[in-house]
Amino acid sequence: MKRYSALALLKAGLTGQRGWERAWRDPEPKRDYDVIVIGGGGHGLSTAYYLAKVHGIRNVAVLERGWIGGGNTGRNTTIVRSNYRQKPLHDLFDFALGLWEGMSDELNYNVMFSPRGALFLGHSDGDMTQLAQRGDALRCSGIDADLLSRDDVRKLVPFLDMSEGARFPIHGGLIQRRGGTARHDAVAWGYARAADALGVDVIQQCEVTGFTLAGGRVTGVETTRGQIGAGRVGICVAGSSGRVAALAGLTLPIEAHTLQAFVTEPVKPMIDTVVMSQSLHCYISQSDKGGIVLGGDPDQFPSYAQRGLPVRLEKAAAEAIALVPALSRLRMVRCWSGTTDMSFDGSPILSPLPVDGLYLNGGWCYGGFKATPGSGWCYAHLLATGTSHPLAAPFALDRFARGATIDEAGVGFMPQLR
């Protein structure tokens, strides 16, 4: 990979970047590939990279209907953590967290991973009991988790409303100090450039419109740029998993829901950790540019729209202001929405599908971004070998038929039953 000196970077900045080489190629699709990955987000690109780097499979194409990182990878709140209670989840996400810690060096690209800590607040005795149980489960697996007192939380995040009359009184918290944030678009660009350097074809503006089948097996895809053959095909399209699987005649236990977030005008550093709540679906962090990033609940009904409801923004803002009253003085700069894959137990699906040669990486609900490198590693193993990686084995599609769901919240998703 070509490196640029500080002088060359300054010159490029002053001349509109004239003369810069492309970060990755813009190839025409070949007639056949060993593996096709549908979806050019973080999961699809990391899968392609690990297929080439770890498994030596370089005749790989990543097909993206729009532009690289234009889906959920560029539409999230950039939180990275592994502090889930259930062992299959925290094992997978902690493996991903380990990859995050070395990703910039691995890709030779600064993904701006910032291990500033991920803090869950407890608002009642019941919350604190659950946080203590979660911390015990994490430490039993060798994953860092520190239970904090009310005074500990006050020192860590002094802008929180710690008054007796607080709308959401704070009794303490649980922090994973290795957690934090990363730059979402840099992750996509870093993986795209690194995969391309290993010979992977990253093909944009190439929408998959169907699958070619022979003898009950997938042999390739139909696209807006022609038919492309493949030995194996992986679906990795976040909120569009159901639609793409339907092209092969499959129905998935997944619904697409819209999830919103927004960012305020930039201010001086005031929140130096990621703040989340045990009882509220509210999360707050401060970006490298100084904006306060806020998020909340999904819209709770199926939708493929990348736009959200004002009532959800209002709720997220109200909860954030209740936790950090100083935020009420800031102006919102912009908001955005992503289309999330909501599986019926709230956990991902990394699995072969009933059609031979076709595989699924989806159902990540709110947790897709933080899983990016671990997801790609495990999915590459599945596409390369045809068998699940041990970390991904619990997330097979047939777990729903076997009654082996992995339900972190204890209530499942199933919005139609709520």
NUDREN-422916 format. One record per atom (N, C-alpha, C): x, y, z; residue in one letter. Coordinates in steps of 0.2 Angstrom, whole numbers, plus 5000, padded with zeros to 4 digits. Layout:
XYZa
...
***
This chain:
500449945000m
500050005000m
500450065000m
500350114996k
500750174996k
500650215002k
501150245004r
501150285010r
501250365008r
500950405011y
501050475009y
501450515015y
501850555013s
502250595018s
501750655020s
501950685026a
501550745028a
501550795023a
502050815020l
502050865014l
501650845009l
501550785007a
501150765001a
500450765003a
500250755010l
499550755012l
499350835012l
499850875014l
499650945014l
499550975007l
499950955003k
499950974996k
499250954993k
499050884994a
498450864992a
497850904995a
497850915001g
497350955004g
497251025001g
497851054999l
497751124996l
497651124989l
497651064985t
497551064978t
496951024976t
496451014981g
495850974980g
495950904979g
496550874981q
496750804981q
496850784974q
497050824969r
497150804962r
497750764962r
497750714958g
498350664958g
498350604963g
497850604967w
497850554972w
497650484969w
497950434971e
497750364968e
497050344972e
496650304968r
496050274972r
496350234978r
495950234983a
496050194989a
495950114987a
495550104983w
495450034980w
495150034973w
495249984970r
495049984962r
494349984961r
494149994955d
493449994953d
493349944947d
493449884949p
493449834944p
492749814941p
492749794935e
492149764932e
492149694934e
491449674935p
491349604938p
491649544933p
491949494936k
492249444932k
491649394931k
491749344927r
491149294926r
491049254931r
491549234935d
491449184941d
491949204946d
491749184952y
492149194958y
492049134963y
492549124967d
492449064972d
491949084977d
491949144979v
491449164984v
491249234982v
490549244983i
490249314982i
489949334989i
490149394991v
489849414997v
489349474995v
488749464997i
488249524995i
488249575001i
488449634999g
488449685005g
489149715006g
489149775004g
489849815005g
489849855012g
489549835017g
489649865023g
490249835027g
490249855034g
490849825037g
490849755038g
490349715039h
490349645039h
490549615033h
490249635027g
490449605021g
491149615019g
491349675020l
492049695018l
492549655023l
492449655030s
492849615034s
492849545032s
492249515030t
492249445028t
492749435022t
492649475017a
493049465011a
493849475013a
493949525018y
494649525020y
494949465023y
494549435028y
494849375031y
494749315027y
494349315022l
494349255017l
495049255013l
495249315011a
495949325008a
496549315012a
496449355018k
497049355023k
497149285027k
496649265029v
496649205034v
496649135030v
496149135025h
496049075021h
496349065014h
496649125012g
496949125006g
496549115000g
495849135001i
495349134995i
495349204993i
495649214987r
495649284985r
495249304978r
494949244976n
494449254970n
493749274973n
493749324976v
493149344980v
492849414977v
492249424977a
491949484975a
491449504981a
491449574982v
490949604987v
490549644982v
489849634982l
489449664978l
489049714982l
489049774981e
488649824985e
488249864980e
487549874981r
487049904977r
487149974977r
487450004982g
487550074982g
488350094983g
488550124988w
489250134989w
489450104995w
490150094996i
490450065002i
490250105008i
490050065013g
489850105019g
489250145019g
488850145014g
488250185013g
487650155017g
487650095020g
487150075024g
487250085031g
487050025035n
487150035042n
487850055045n
488350035041t
489050045044t
489050125045t
488850165040g
488850235041g
488250265044g
487850225047r
487250255050r
487150225058r
487650225061n
487550195068n
487950245073n
487950225079t
488250275085t
488950245087t
489250205083t
489950185084t
490150155090t
489750125094i
489950105101i
490250035100i
490750015103v
491049955103v
491149925110v
490849865112r
490949835118r
490749765118r
490849725123s
490749655123s
490349635130s
490149685134n
489849665140n
489149645140n
489049585136y
488349555136y
488449495142y
487849485144r
487749435150r
487849365147r
487549345142q
487549275140q
488149255137q
488449195138k
489149175136k
489249175129k
488749145125p
488849145118p
488949215115p
488549265117l
488649335115l
489249365117l
489449365124h
490049395126h
490649365124h
490649295122d
491249265119d
491349295112d
490849295108l
490849325101l
491049395101l
490749435105f
490949505105f
491549525108f
491849485113d
492449495116d
493049475111d
492949425107f
493349405102f
493449465097f
492849495095a
492849555091a
493149615094a
493049625100l
493449675104l
494149675103l
494449605104g
495149595103g
495449615097g
495049605091l
495149625085l
495149695084l
494649735087w
494649805087w
495249835089w
495549805095e
496149835098e
496749835094e
496749795089g
497349795084g
497149815077g
496549835076m
496349845069m
496749895065m
496849955068s
497250005064s
497849975062s
498249945066d
498849915064d
498749855059d
498249815060e
498149765055e
497949785048e
497549845048l
497349865041l
497849925038l
498349945043n
498750005041n
498250065039n
497750075043y
497250125042y
496950145049y
496950205051n
496750225057n
495950225058n
495750175061v
494950175062v
494750205068v
495250245072m
495050285077m
494650255083m
494950195084f
494650155090f
494850185096f
494350205101s
494450245107s
494250205113s
494650165116p
494350125122p
494250175128p
493750215128r
493550265133r
493150235138r
492950175137g
492450135142g
491750145140g
491450085142a
490650085141a
490350075148a
489950125150l
489650125156l
488850115156l
488650055159f
487950045160f
487750075167f
487250125167l
486950155173l
486450105177l
486450105183g
485850075187g
485450125190g
484750115189h
484350165192h
483850135198h
484050075200s
483650045206s
484049995209s
483849965214d
484149905217d
484149845213d
483549845209g
483449785204g
483949795199g
484049855196d
484549865191d
485249845193d
485449865199m
486049855202m
486149775203m
485649745205t
485749665205t
485849635199t
485549665193q
485649635187q
486349655184q
486549715185l
487249735183l
487749685187l
487649675193a
488149635197a
488149565194a
487549535192q
487549465189q
487849475182q
487749525178r
488049525172r
488849535173r
489049575178g
489749575179g
490049515181g
489749475185d
489949405187d
490049365181d
489549365177a
489549315171a
490149335167a
490249405166l
490849425162l
491549405165l
491649415171r
492249395174r
492349325174r
491849285175c
491949215174c
492249185168c
492149235162s
492449215156s
493049255155s
493349285160g
493949325159g
493849395156g
493249415156i
493149485152i
493049535158i
493349595156d
493349645161d
492649675163d
492549685169a
491849715171a
491949745178a
491849805179d
491949835186d
491249865188d
491049845194l
490449865197l
490549935201l
490249985199l
490350055202l
489850075207l
490050105212s
489550135217s
489350205214s
488850235217r
488550295215r
489150355215r
489550355220d
490150405220d
490650385215d
490750325213d
491150305207d
490950335201d
490250325200v
489950355194v
489950435194v
489850465199r
489850535200r
490550565198r
491050535200k
491750555198k
491950545191k
491650485188l
491750465181l
491450515176l
490750525178v
490350565173v
490050625177v
490450675179p
490150725183p
489550765181p
489450765174f
488850805172f
488150765173f
488150705175l
487550665176l
487150695182l
486550695182d
486050715187d
486050665193d
486450685198m
486550645204m
486050665209m
485650715208s
485250745214s
484750695216s
484450705222e
483950665225e
483250665221e
483150715218g
482550725214g
482650705207g
483150675205a
483250655198a
482750615195a
482550625189r
481950585186r
482150515186r
482850495184f
483050435184f
483650425189f
483550415195p
484050415200p
484550365199p
485150385200i
485750335199i
486050305205i
486050245205h
486250205211h
486950175210h
487150175204g
487850145202g
487950135195g
488350085194g
488450065187g
488950005186g
488949985180l
489449935178l
489849955172l
490449955172i
490949985166i
491349925164i
491449925157q
491949895154q
492449945151q
493049945154r
493449995152r
493749985145r
493749925143r
494049915136r
493549935131r
492949945132g
492449965127g
492550045125g
492250065120g
492250135118g
491950145111g
492250175107t
491950195100t
492550185095t
492250185089a
492750185083a
492450225077a
492750245072r
492550285067r
492250245062r
491550245061h
491250195057h
491450195049h
491450255046d
491650255039d
492350235038d
492850245043a
493550225042a
493550155043a
493150115046v
493150045047v
492950015040v
492450045036a
492350025030a
492850035025a
493150095025w
493650115020w
494350075021w
494450055028g
495050025029g
495049945027g
494449915028y
494349845026y
494349845018y
493949895015a
493949895008a
494649895005a
495049945007r
495749955004r
496149895006r
496149865012a
496549805013a
496249745009a
495649735008a
495349675005a
495649684997a
495549744995d
495749754988d
496449744987d
496849764991a
497649744991a
497749674990a
497349634993l
497449564993l
497049524987l
496749564982g
496549544976g
495749534976g
495449554981v
494649554982v
494449604977v
493849594973d
493549644969d
492949674973d
493049734975v
492549774978v
492149814973v
491549784971i
491149814966i
490549854968i
490549914967q
489949954969q
489449964964q
488849994965q
488350004960q
488149934957q
488149884961c
487949814958c
487449784962c
486849794961e
486249764965e
486149694963e
486049654968v
485849584967v
485149574966v
484849554960t
484149544959t
483849474959t
484349424960g
484049354960g
484649314960g
484549244961f
485049194962f
484949144956f
485549114954t
485449064949t
485548994952t
485148944951l
485148884954l
485248824949l
485548774951a
485648714947a
485648654952a
485148614951g
485148554956g
485048564963g
484648624964g
484448644971g
485048684975g
485548694971r
486148734974r
486248804970r
486448854974v
486548914971v
487248914967v
487248934961t
487848934957t
488049004955t
487649054958g
487849124956g
487249174957g
487349234955v
486849284956v
486749324950v
486149344950e
485849394944e
485949464947e
486249514943t
486349574946t
486249624940t
486149694942t
486049744938t
486649754933t
487249714934r
487749724930r
487949654927r
487349614926g
487449544923g
487449484928g
487449424925q
487549364929q
488249354931q
488349334937i
488949314940i
488949254943i
489449204941g
489449134945g
489849134951g
489649084955a
490049084962a
489949014964a
490548994968g
490448924971g
490048934978g
490148984981r
489749004987r
489549074987r
488949084990v
488649154991v
488449174998v
488749225000g
488549245007g
488149305007g
487549305010i
487149365011i
487349405018i
487549465017c
487749505022c
487549585021c
486849585022v
486549655020v
486149685025v
486349675031a
485949705037a
485249715036a
484949775036g
484249775036g
483849745030g
484249725025s
483849705019s
483949625019s
484149595024s
484249515024s
483549485022s
483049505024g
482349465022g
482249475015g
482349535012r
482249545005r
482649505001r
483349505002v
483749464998v
483649394999v
483549365005a
483449295005a
482749275002a
482249325001a
481649304998a
481749294990a
482349324988l
482549314981l
482649234979l
482849204985a
482949124984a
482449084987a
481849124988g
481249084990g
481249074998g
481649105002l
481649095009l
481349145013l
481049125019t
480749175023t
481149165030t
481449225032l
481849225038l
481549245045l
481749225050p
481449245057p
481749315059p
481649365054i
481949425055i
481449485052i
481449535056e
481049595054e
481549655053e
481449695048a
481849755048a
481449815051a
481849845056h
481549905059h
482049965059h
481750025059t
482150085059t
482450105065t
483050125066l
483350145072l
483650215071l
483550255075q
483750325074q
484350345079q
484650405077a
485150435081a
485250505079a
485550545083f
485650615081f
486250645085f
486550695082v
487150725085v
487050805086v
487250825092t
487250895093t
487850935090t
487751005091e
488351045089e
488951025093e
489551045091p
490151025095p
490251065101p
490451035106v
490651075112v
491351045115v
491551075120k
492251055123k
492050985126k
492650945127p
492550885130p
492150885137p
491550845137m
491150845144m
490950775146m
490950725141i
490750655142i
491350615139i
491750585143d
492350545140d
492250475141d
491650455142t
491550375141t
490850375138t
490650315136v
490050295133v
489550285139v
488950315139v
488550315144v
487850275142v
487650225145m
487050185143m
486650175149m
486050145149s
485650135154s
485350065155s
485350045161q
485049975162q
484349975160q
483950025162s
483250025161s
482950065155s
483350115153l
483150155147l
483550135141l
483250135135h
483650115129h
483950185126h
484350215130c
484650275129c
485450265129c
485850295124y
486550295125y
486850365122y
487350385126i
487650445125i
488350445124i
488650475119s
489450475119s
489650545116s
490250565116q
490450625113q
490950605107q
490850635101s
491250615095s
491950645096s
492350625091d
493050665091d
492950735089d
492450755085k
492350825083k
491950865089k
491750835094g
491450865100g
490750865100g
490350835095g
489650825095g
489450775100g
488850785103i
488650735108i
488150685104i
488350625103v
487950575099v
487450545104v
486750545102l
486250515106l
485850465102l
485650415105g
485150365102g
484650335107g
484150295104g
483650275108g
483350205105g
482650205106d
482350145104d
482250145096d
482150085093p
481850075086p
481150095086p
480950105080d
480250125079d
479750075081d
479950005082q
479549955084q
478949935079q
479049945073f
478649915068f
479049905061f
478849855057p
479349845051p
479349895046p
479949915044s
480049965039s
480749965036s
480749975030y
481349975026y
481650055025y
481250095028a
481350175027a
481950195031a
482450225028q
483050255031q
482850325034q
482250335037r
482050395040r
481650375046r
481650415052g
481350395058g
480750435060g
480450425065l
479850455068l
480150515073l
479850575073p
480050625077p
479950605085p
479350565086v
479250545093v
479850505096v
480250465092r
480750425094r
481350475096r
481450525092l
481950575093l
481850615100l
481150635100e
480950665106e
481050625113e
480950565112k
481050515118k
481750515120k
482150505115a
482850495116a
483150555119a
482950615116a
483250675119a
482950695126a
482350675127a
482050685134a
482450645139a
482650575137e
482950535142e
483650555143e
484050575137a
484750605138a
484750665142a
484250715141i
484250775145i
484150755153i
483750705154a
483550695161a
484250665164a
484650625160l
485250605163l
485750655164l
485850695158v
486350745158v
485950815157v
485750855162p
485350915160p
485750965156p
486350965156a
486751015152a
486651005145a
486350945143l
486250935135l
485650985133l
485251005137s
484651045135s
484851105132s
485451135133r
485651195130r
485951185123r
486051125121l
486351115114l
485851105109l
486051125103r
485651125097r
485751055093r
485251025091m
485350965087m
485550985080m
486150955077v
486350975071v
486050925065v
486050865066r
485750815061r
485550755065r
485150715061c
484850655063c
484950605057c
484950545059w
484950495054w
484650425056w
484550385051s
484250315053s
484550265049s
484550205052g
484750145049g
484250095049g
484250045045t
483749985045t
484049925048t
483849905054t
484149855057t
483749785056t
484149735056d
483849665056d
483749645063d
483049635065m
482849615072m
482649545071m
483149505074s
482949435075s
482449425080s
482149365081f
481649355086f
481849335092f
482549325093d
482749325100d
483249375102d
483349425097g
483849475098g
484549465097g
484749405094s
485449385093s
485549365086s
486149375083p
486249365076p
486149295074p
486149295067i
486149225063i
486749225059i
487249175060l
487849165056l
487749085054l
487549075048s
487249005047s
487248985039s
487248925038p
487048905031p
486348915031p
486048925025l
485348925023l
485148865020l
484448845020p
484148785017p
484348775010p
484548825006v
484748814999v
485548804999v
485748754997d
486448734997d
486848784993d
487448804997g
487848854994g
487748924996g
487148935000l
486949005002l
487049005009l
487249065012y
487449075019y
487149145021y
487049155027l
486749215030l
487149235036l
487349305036n
487549345041n
487149395042n
486649395047g
486149445048g
485849445055g
485349475056g
484949475063g
485349505069g
485749555067w
486249585073w
485849635077w
485249655075c
484849695079c
485249765080c
485349785087y
485749845088y
486449835088y
486749775088g
487449765089g
487849755084g
487649765077g
488049745072g
488749785071g
488749845073f
489449885072f
489949855076f
489849845083k
490349825087k
490549755086k
490149715082a
490349645080a
490749645074a
490849695070t
491149695064t
491749645063t
492249655066p
492849615064p
492749535066p
492449525072g
492249455074g
491749425070g
491249465067s
490749435063s
491149415056s
491549465053g
491949445047g
492349385048g
492749385053w
493149325055w
492749255054w
492249255058c
491849195059c
491449175052c
491249235049y
490849215043y
491349195037y
491949225037a
492449205032a
492549125033a
492649105040h
492749035041h
492148995039h
491549015039l
490948975037l
491048975029l
491149025026l
491149025018l
491748985016l
492248985019a
492848955017a
492848875018a
492548855024t
492548785025t
491848755025t
491348795025g
490648765025g
490448745032g
490848755037t
490648735044t
490748795048t
490348795053s
490348855058s
490948865062s
491248925063h
491748935068h
491448915075h
491848895080p
491548875086p
491248935090p
491448995089l
491149055092l
490449065089l
490349045082a
489749065079a
489249005079a
489448945081a
489048885081a
488348895084a
488348935090p
487748945094p
487248985090p
487449015085f
487049065081f
486749035074f
486648975074a
486348945068a
485648955067a
485448955061l
484748975060l
484248915063l
484448855063d
484048805066d
483948805074d
484248855077r
484148865084r
483448875086r
483048915081f
482348935083f
481948865083f
482048825078a
481648755078a
481848715084a
482448715086r
482748675092r
482548705098r
482248765099g
482148795105g
482748815109g
483348835105a
483948845108a
484148925107a
483648965108t
483649035107t
484149065112t
484449125110i
484949155114i
484649225116i
484349235121d
483949285123d
484249325128d
484649375126e
484949415131e
484549455136e
483949485134a
483549525138a
483049485142a
482949415140g
482449375144g
481749385141g
481649425136v
480949435134v
480949425126v
481449415123g
481449405116g
481249465112g
481249465106f
481049525102f
480249515100f
480049475096m
479349465094m
478849525096m
478949575092p
478549635094p
477849625093p
477649575089q
476849565088q
476549535094q
476949505099l
476749475105l
476749525111l
477049585110r
477049635115r
476449675116r
***
